[in-house]
Amino acid sequence: LKGNFAEAKKNKSLCLLSRNHFDKGWILFESRWEVESYQLPLASQKPLLDDFSIQNKVIYIWSEQGVGDQIIYSSLLLDALKTKNNFFVSVDPRLISLYERSFYGTKNVKFIPTNDRLLEADYDFHIPIGSLGKFFRDSTKAFSNHPSGYLQSRTDLSETLEKKLRKTNQRVIGISWLSKNNEIGQAKSFALADLIPI
């Protein structure tokens, strides 16, 4: 089912999720691995996690897609890390220090760069980070657990930047203008010169 049918299934899953049909939506969301432009799933002989009621296990949560997707899916980490297990979580190397700072109070997780692969002997189960939703966002009520802010900036840098930028009472707005995704990056990017009129 590679190609258009796989893309249609993935898109249907997003439609179902947007309409609060979480049971069917999350199941169909797993079809994302069939889309040709999507990354390959982790090749592992260890079992894919299908039940978060387990305890005292080591779970490898591996990243998928780019930095933006990893940050969005990371809101689900708080729920996973509350379970009585230990975790390795792979994220883009640029996010490691940010995540170590943001999840500082959580002692059962170690963040590793995406280009580091664990030995299978190091973990009992694995799961892609995007699949955490089926465990922790299975109803509209479950979204009340969704944190409004979970990543912590460096206070010293934030204060320095704020002093530099806040010379008036005007708002400070950050804009992400560039995506390096080979497939869809061009559609999500623009030249900085395009901002000159505003």
Phi, psi and omega in degrees: 000029179293164174084221189299321181295319179296318178298320179296319178296316179297316179295324177296322179298320180293323176296315179299316180296321180292340179258016176068024173265071191292322183300308180287323184297314181292323178298313182289337179298335178294346178290352179302334181288346179273347182287128186301323183280353182278154178294162177281145176289165178298131175270111183212144174276347178284151184290147173286133182293128178231011181201116181273010177278354178293159180222156175058037177244163174256122185244129178260111176262113184255147186282160174218152179065204187266187184302317181300315179295320179299319180294316180298311182293337183293344175297339179278345182298323182303321179290316181298318184289347176283345179285161185273066179219171174248151189226144160250133178233121178268134177219165176308137182307330180291344183262351188304305183296323177299316182288322177297324178288318185287328181252031186303321183283354182262115188267355186257025181222143171233125179269134181231151179293150182299331181278358172266127178254131178285152169287144181298336178291344184276349182216159182261323182222161174222159179199139174289146186299328180289345180272357178295335183302324183293341178267326191242356177225064184260008178199164177295327179297326181296339180286350175292341176280349184292120183289144178281336177206127183224355177252130186253123177284166174286120185302316183297317179291322179298315181294320179296315180294320180296319178296322182290321186269328186270067176269348176226182178271015180286157177288149173251123185238129176261140182232129172265119189241356188227127173241136180259014178296125184297328185274312188236006184301321183297325181287343182252012185233161172207164180282145179302330178299334179295342181276347186307317181300335182257000000 
